[in-house]
Amino acid sequence: MEKLALFGGEPVRKQLLPYAKQEIGAADIKAVVQVLASDYITTGPAVDEFEKMFAKKVEAKYAVAVSSGTAALHAACFAAGLQPGDEVITTPITFAASANCILYLGAVPVFADIDSATYNINPTEIKKKITSKTKAIIPVHFTGQPVDMDLIHAIAHQEGVVVIEDAAHAAGARYKGRAIGGLSDMTIFSFHPVKHITTGEGGMITTNDGQLYEKLKMFRNHGITREIDKMSIISGEWYYEQHFLGYNYRMTDIQAALGLSQLSRLAEFITRRQEIVSAYNEAFKDLPPLNTPNVREDCFSSWHLYVITIDVELLGTDRRTVYDALKAENIGVNVHYLPVYHHPYYQRLGYPKGLCGMAEKYYQSCLTLPLFPAMTDLDVFDVIRGVNKVVGFFNKRC
Ligand SMILES: *Cc1c(COP(=O)(O)O)cnc(C)c1O
């Protein structure tokens, strides 16, 4: 048996393979340079074009580009009309931003437990958390696999609450044949470099509702309008009015040019992600201590993350050791996510540990393997070798 790098052996590769990374090509660079040489570098024609093309791609009527996925969540929560004291239901297995945006409005995040098969928010658990104060639901398409939106919409319809999909993992994903982006009141996307397409930092909100669209556009620009039919008086061409407290959440044309160029390669990126996923699934199907991801039949996952769960009893060691051993082999594994309410800030707000049993159990056993379109076949092979080496070592020992 090969000696683990963790115990001084030779690692499976010399250089650390990250868990995720952007893929920037010559066309991307050219697009950005073109904007730099043009008249507009902040919000201008490239932002308009990016919004138009993005909305088309995700089958939504409108899109509003903003400075980050987090800004997109903040804008969506504002446009939904959240007030202090309102409750919003979301999942604990997500990036903190999905819940922080609720707090930005003075509203209260309520965590509903996850489904044991998909690790997505469980609609049955959502029902249990509904109260007279519930104003919105923020489902997160974790890893790129769509949440069962028909069930979410049925609850939302019955209770009269707004649905904001956090699709930061799910650009290009489909639910029952329809694109994620035009299914709910609002859907948000992120263009952080680890996501499907990048603008450096950036985000988007999509909606089919014209009123929400207008509100979102004003929110990203201080709550200011220049449209004559919206103003209280008309006093000249220089004149504009601020109607509510917004922010500067604008995207630049430099970013939008990169986004447009990246968007044209979204399908290609997802295809490469799928190829890597198939190789992993095939390689790990006969490694009993590992559970490969479950995929719903009626969904098309965009595969942002490849998450395995480890049967730690069967393997005879904990996730921490497997993580450390793979990292020592130069395989950049990661963990998604610490249940949001375990963060010290949320603990201080009073959320008890043990709140969502399934999420906490999941957190003890989950591990994210590297997955990004620029991975070579050799990189994929290294990950498979590394996992086999580490799991083989602990399997044989017990
Ligand atoms: C990345 C991410 C966000 C935030 O996006 P930023 O662009 O980094 O602000 C929100 N929700 C989820 C689930 C994410 O993965």
The ligand as a Tripos MOL2 file, in Angstrom:
@<TRIPOS>MOLECULE
LIG
   15    15     1     0     0
SMALL
NO_CHARGES

@<TRIPOS>ATOM
      1 C1        -21.6340   32.5880   -3.9480 C.3       1 LIG1
      2 C2        -22.9330   32.5320   -3.2740 C.ar      1 LIG1
      3 C3        -23.6530   33.6820   -2.9060 C.ar      1 LIG1
      4 C4        -23.0600   35.0660   -2.9210 C.3       1 LIG1
      5 O1        -22.5290   35.4750   -4.0980 O.3       1 LIG1
      6 P1        -21.3840   36.5900   -4.1440 P.3       1 LIG1
      7 O2        -21.3190   36.9360   -5.5970 O.co2     1 LIG1
      8 O3        -20.1340   35.9350   -3.6400 O.co2     1 LIG1
      9 O4        -21.7950   37.7230   -3.3010 O.co2     1 LIG1
     10 C5        -24.9250   33.5360   -2.4130 C.ar      1 LIG1
     11 N1        -25.4740   32.3220   -2.2450 N.ar      1 LIG1
     12 C6        -24.8090   31.1960   -2.5480 C.ar      1 LIG1
     13 C7        -25.4810   29.8800   -2.3530 C.3       1 LIG1
     14 C8        -23.5180   31.2650   -3.0570 C.ar      1 LIG1
     15 O5        -22.8470   30.1350   -3.3340 O.3       1 LIG1
@<TRIPOS>BOND
     1     1     2 1
     2     2     3 ar
     3     2    14 ar
     4     3     4 1
     5     3    10 ar
     6     4     5 1
     7     5     6 1
     8     6     7 2
     9     6     8 1
    10     6     9 1
    11    10    11 ar
    12    11    12 ar
    13    12    13 1
    14    12    14 ar
    15    14    15 1
@<TRIPOS>SUBSTRUCTURE
     1 LIG1         1 GROUP 0 **** ****
